Amino acid sequence: MDERSARDVVLVQAIETADTARTVWRDGDRIAVGQAAAQEVGERATPDAYLGRRAALALSALEARDPRLRALRGRNPAGGTGVAIASAVAFVAGVAVAHIGPTHRINLLAPPVLVLLAWNVAVYALLVVALASSWRGAHRSPPPGLRSSLAKWLGALPRAWHRAANAGPLAGAATTFIANWTRLAAPLWRRRATCVLHVAAAAFAIGEIGGLYLRGIALEYRAAWESTFLDAADVARVLHVVLAPGALITGIAVPGTDALRALGPASAGENAARWIHLYAGTIVAVVVVPRLVLAAIAWMQAQTLSRQFPLQLDAPYFGRMLRAWRAGTAQVFAVPYSYDVPAQAAAGLKAVLSRAFESPVILDWSAVVRYGDDAPPSPRASAAAVVIVFSLAATPEAENHGAIVGRLAARSPGIPLLAIVDTSEFEARFREVPQRVAEREAAWRQVLEARGASPLFIALAQPDLAAAAASFNAALERTTR
């Protein structure tokens, strides 16, 4: 999925995860947008397409209820505007520093652009070292520096995002979203920052060249050389190497030893026009062109990441969303053991399952398996899960309650089996003696865990939907892992 869709998905994930009380986004709303998205994308769609469409539909509905979400969906200030601002500032800075001094005399061995050339060559060397390290598999996080700081600025969230993070039921969702999206988008922001830095470096170099030419219109620069250790022949060799790119681009030959001898320390120098041309050509070849090429590479990498954002879908949240999409209406086979489940408890179980599966649920109840019966019914192959329901009021026995779990598991291979112990009646009876409840739960846990089933203790008559659904999903993840 692309960057925009990924951001929508991460935002909806944060909202649905944080809104455990369903004050912003109710169960029916979640199920409805899931069904609408499934209908729009069709059965052959990819998980990315389904999740992206579901998130877009969800946010359209949520924005109508809370307009602050528009700020959370807004685009980051990390596009062409950032590049344009950085380029303009760098160009002006380059023009400003291209100052020769009051004597207007250019030392050919120490021109004002020499630091610029040396700095860029050093940067290229560091990039080569980093590339070689990556080829050897030595992947390390980039050290804190200008690129990291710029990446944080490019990914900085607007103030409206932070205001939303401190407002009402969105507080937890916005804070979670900001943290998650900052982490996930960091590689993309670093590439954008790299692009901006390379473009800015090229603009700075162009500005420095432009500054020399602009001042050269009204002032005459004189070129000469001075050195304590080098003679004319040495200077000629140095300049032939340094200015070779400029000579190739401009077609101006670098003067030889005799010409440079005449420009020695005792001379008044010569008009610096050809030397400015040579150094300008060298800067274009050594700084401007490579920097723009590197900027183009970083930009293409950023575009690729933006079009194909690497959102990991292995989190339990996405597993539930995709399971609901593939299954449509979840069919759950429920087996009550030695327990006539009251209507209110049955309704509570269905509510828990609907929230857990994030989809409509068909709860297929079997006949009650009587105490001591060792022939449990078989579920349909299409069942999303099998739930065996006990009552905490019963005393657990390995030869009966434990054995029925084993037999039911054998009859439902490949289908997740979960054991739910309804605590409604027992907790009401011993509300004043919580130790009895804890002891009974420990006894059930010992019997069922011996059969590989971790029981879920839920007061089905009045379940805490958020906690019960979370426990159910966690157990379902353990069972299917």
N, C-alpha and C positions, 0 to 999 in steps of 0.2 A: 504494500500500500504506500501511497505517497505521504509526504510530511504532514499535510493538512489532515488527512484521514487518520494518521497515527496519533496526531495531537487530540483529535476528537475522541478517539478510542480511549486514550489515556485519561482524558478528562471525564468521560462517562464512567470509566472504571473507578476513578477516585470518588465520584459522586455516589455510585451504587455501593461502593465498599464502605464509605463513611456514613451514609444515610441508613444506619441500621434500624432506626425507628420508622423509616418510610414516611417521614414528614414532607420530604420534597418530591420523592419519586416512589409511588406505591407499587405493590406487587402487580396489580392489574395493568399499570402503565408499562412496566418492564416486559410483561408477557405480550402486551399488545404491540409494542414496537418490534419485539423479536419476531412475531408472526408477520407483521407488515414487511419487515426487511427480508425475511425468508421468501415471502411471496414475490417481492420485487426482484431479488437476485436469482431466484430459481434454484433447483436442486443441484445443478452442475457448477454453481459458483464456487470460488475458492473461499477458504476461511477469512482471508483478508477482505475480500469483497463483502462478505456478509457482515463482519464486524464493523467495517467502515460505514456501510449503509445503515446498520442498526444505530451506530453512534450518531450519525447525522440526523436521523429521525428523532432520536431521543433528545438531542440538544435543541432541535427546532421546537419541540414541545416544551422543554424546560425553559428555554429563553422567553417564551410567552409568559411563564409564571414568574421568572426572575431575570430581568433584563441585564443584571450584572454579569451573567454568563457570557454575554457578547464580548466583554473585555477579556475573559479567559480564553475565548476562541480567537481573539484578534491575532493578526500576524506579528511576528517579531520584527524589530527594526534592523533586519540583517540582510537586506537585499541591495539593490543598486544604490540606494540612498547612502548607505554606509560607505560604499566604495567611492562615490562621488565626493562626499565630505572629506574623506581621508586623502583623496587625490588632490583636492583643492588646497587643503592645508599644507600638504607636503610640497606642492608646487610653489606656493608662496614662500615657504621656508627655504626652499632651494634657491629661489631668486634672492632672498634676503642675505643668505650666507655667501653668495658669489661676489665677494668684495675683495679687491686686490690690495687696497690700502692707499694712502695719500700719495705715494711715489709712483703709482701706476706701473710698477716694474714687476714682471713675472719672472721668478726663478724657475727655469725649465726643469730642475730637479726637485722642486718643491712647489708645484702649482697648487692653487686652492682646491683642485679636484682630486689631488693625489689621495687624500684621506678617504674620499668617496670610493675610489677604485680599490684601495686596500681593504676597506670595510666589506665591500661586496664580494671580493675574492675570498675573504675569510668566511663569510656566510656560506658561500658555495662549498668551501672545504668542510664546514660543519654539516651541511646537508648530505654531502657524499659519505661522511662518517656515519651519519644516522641511517642512511640508506643501506650501507654495508652491514650495519648492526642488525637491521631488520631482516636482511637476507640470511644472516646467521641465526635468526630466530630469537635474538635478544630483544624482545619487545619490552620496552619500558615506558612508563608514563612520562609525558613531556614535563620537564622541570618548570616550576613557576617562572614566569617571565612575561615579556610583552605580548607574545601570542596568547598565552593563557588569560592574561588580563583583558585583552581585546576580545577573546572568545566569550568571556563572562559579560562584557559590555554588549556584544552583539546578541547574546542570548538573554540579556536582562529583560525582566518582565515589566510591562508598563505599571505605573502606580495604581491604575485601576485594578490590576490583578491583585496587588497586595491589599488594597482596600476591600476587595471581595473576600480575601482570605481572613479578614477580621470581622465578617458580617454574618450574623445569624446562623442558620443551618448549613450555610456554605463554608463555614470556617474550616472544619476538618477536611472537607473535600478539596477546597482551594489550596490549603497548605500541602496536602498529600500530592495533589497534581503538580504544584510548583516543584516540589522535591523530585518527584518521579520524572517529570519532563526535562528538568535540568540535567539529570543523570543520563537519560536516554539520548538527548539531543547534543550532548557535549561533543562527540566526534564530528557531527555536522557543523557545529559552531566553530570548532577548531579549524576545519577546512575553510570555512568562510573567513575566519580571522587570517589564515595564511594567505588567502587571495587578497584581502585588503592590504596586508603588509607588503606583499610583492608589488601591487599596483602603486601603493604609496611610495615605495622605494624608487620605482621607475619615474613617478611624477616628481619626486625630489631631484633626481638626476636631471630630468628635463628642465626643471626650474633653475637648477644651477647653471646649466648650459645657456638657457635663455637669459639669465642674469648677466653672464659674461658678454653675450652679444648685445644686449640692450645697453649696457654701460659702454661697450665698445663703439657704439654709434656716436656718442657725445665726447668720449675720452679716447686718447691714444694710449694703448698699452704697449710697453716695450718689453721684449723678451731677451733674457741673458741667463747665464748660469754661474753659480758659485759653488766651490767645494774645497774642503780642506785636504781631502785624500785623493780625489779623482782628477785626472787630466782630460784633455779634449777627447783623446781616443777612448778612454773609459766612458765618458759621458755619451759619446756616439753609440757605443755598444749598448748601454743602458736604454737610451731613448729608442734605438731601433727595435728593442724587444718590447718596451712599454707601449710604444705608439704604432706597432705593427698593425693592430686592428684598425686604427684610425687611418693609416696610410692605405690600407686595402679598401676601405669604404670611400674615402675622399679622393683617392688617386694622387694625393700629394706625397712626394717622396720625403722621407726624413733626411735632413741634411747630414753630410758626412763630417769627418774629423776636421777638415780644413775650415768648413763653414762654422763649425762650433768653436774652433779656436778663436775665430774673430768675434765670438759672442762671449768671451771669457769675462772674468771679474772686472778687468780694467776697461772693458768696452762700455759704450753707452747703450748697447743692445740694438735690436732692430724692431721694426713694427711687428707686433705679436699676432697678426691676423692668421698666418699659416699655422702657427703653433696652436692657436685657439681652435682652428678647424681640425687639426690632428687630434687634440685632446677631446674635442666634442665627438668626433667619429669613434674614438676609443671608448668613450663613455657609452655611446649608443650601442656599440658591439658588446661591451663587457657588462654593462649594467642594464640599460633599458630593454634590449631584446631578451636577454635571459630572464630578467625579472617578469616581463610580460608573458613569456612562455611558462614560467613557473606559476604565475597567477592564473593562466588559462588552465593548467593542469589541476590546480586546487579548485578552480571554479567548476570544472567538469566533474571532479570527484564529489564536490558538494551537490551538484545537480543530480548526480547518480544517487547519492544518499537521500536527497530530497524526494526523488521519484520512487525510489525503492527503499523506503525507510525500514531498517532492520528491527522491527518490533517483535520481541520474543513472545510466543503464545503458549509457553509451557506452564504459565502460572495457573493455579487452581481456578481463579476467576474466569479466565478464558476457556478453560476446560468445561466449566459449567455452561458458558454461553454457547460453545460449539456443540456440546452434547444436546442442549435444548434445541438447537437449530437442526441437527441431524435427526433427532428423534421426533421432533414436532411435539405431539402430545405424549408425555411420558406415561408409560403403563407400568404400574407397580403392583406386584402380587403380594397381598398381605395375608399372613397366616396367623390367626390367634390361637394360642396354645392354652388349653384349660382356662379360658378367659372369655366370657361373653362381653365383648367390647361395647360399652355404652355409646349411644349415638353421639353424645357430645365429645367423647374421646375419639371416635372415628372421624368426626369433623375436624378435630384438632390435628390429628395425624395428617389428614389431607392438606390442611393449611400449611403444616410444616414441610410436607413434600413439595407443594407448589412453590414455596419460597426457595427451597433447596434446589429444585430443578430449574427454576426461573422459567417455567412453562406450565401450561395446563396439565393436570395429572388425572389419569383414570386409575382409581384405586380399586383393584379387583380383589374383593375379599373371598377367601375360601371359607368353607364350613369350619366351625371350631374343631380343632384337633383335641380330642378328649384326653384327660390324664391317663398315661400309660399306653396310649395308642402309638405304635411304632411305624405307622404307614402314612406319612404326611402326603398331601397332594403335590402334584407336579405343576410348576408354573409354565406359562406359555413361553416359547422361545423368544418372543418379541419383548418380553418384560425387561424394563430398564434396571430393575432391582427387585429383590425379594426381601420382604420385611416380615420377621416373625415377632409377634407381639406377646409379651408376658405381662403379668401383673406383679408389682412389687409386694403385694399382699401375700403371694404364694411363697412358700419356703423352697428355695432352689435345690434340686437334686440332680446329681450328675447322671444317674441312670435313666432319668426321665427328661428333665429340662435340657441337660447337656446333650443327651443322646439325640433328641429331636433336632437339634441344630446340626449335628453331624449328618443325620439322615436327609434333612432338607437340603443341605449343601451338596450331597451326592446326587440328588434329584434335579439340581439346577446348576450343572457345570457351566462355567463361563459367565454366569450371571451373578453380580454382586449380592451377597447375603448380609443383611444387617439385623441385629437383634435390638429391639426396643422394649424397655421395661417401663410400663406406665406406672408412675409414682403417685397419681392423683389420689386414690383412695387411701393408701397407706400414709402418705404425708398428712392428709386431713385428719386421720385418726390419731397420729402421733405428733401433731404439730408442736405440742409442748415438750416432747421428748425427742429432740433431733438426733440424739445418740442412737436411738433404735433405728431410725432411718439410715444413718450412716453404716450401722452394723449390717442391716439387711442388704444394702447396696454392695457392701464388701463381699458378702456371701454370694450374691449373684455374679459379681465380677469374677470371683474365684472359679465358680462352676463354668461359666461361659468362656472365659479366657482359656481354660484348659482345652476347649474345643476350637480355639482359634478365632473366637468372636468377642470383640470388645463391646459390651452392652452400652446402649445410650439410655440414660435415665431422663425421661421426659414426663412432665405432668400433662398428659394429653388433654385433660378436660379444659385447662387454661394454659396452654404452652407459651413460653417465652419464645416467640417465633424467631427472633434474631439469633438467640443462643442455640436453640434447637436446630435450626437450619445450618448454622455454622458447624455444630457438632456432627450433624448428619453428613455434610459435605466432606468434613475431615475424615470421617470413617469411610466414606465412599472412596475417597482418594487412596486411603491405605489399602482398601480391598482390591481396587483395580490396578494398583501399582505393580 
